[in-house]
Amino acid sequence: MAVRLMQGNHERELQADRRAAELLRLAGLAPIAVGRMLVKLARNDGGGYSGTHPALDARLENPGLRVE
């Protein structure tokens, strides 16, 4: 059951990433900022962020979030 809950949480995180990118786009800002923020969070993962959130690669697979 815990695995299913975690998978559901991960899907909600991915949906939130897509929504954040869409809101930035609607505001006339660059949606890639979400991807850049995710990379910064992953680099500075002192609080165990990656243990409770989807992997960075999975999150950057969202359209418009890939950081080169």
WOLINFEN-V592016 format. One record per helix or strand. SS is the DSSP state (~ for helix, > for strand). FROM is the first residue (numbers start at 1). TO is the last residue. If there is no record, write none. Layout:
SS | FROM | TO
SS | FROM | TO
This chain:
~ | 2 | 26
~ | 32 | 43
~ | 49 | 52
~ | 56 | 60
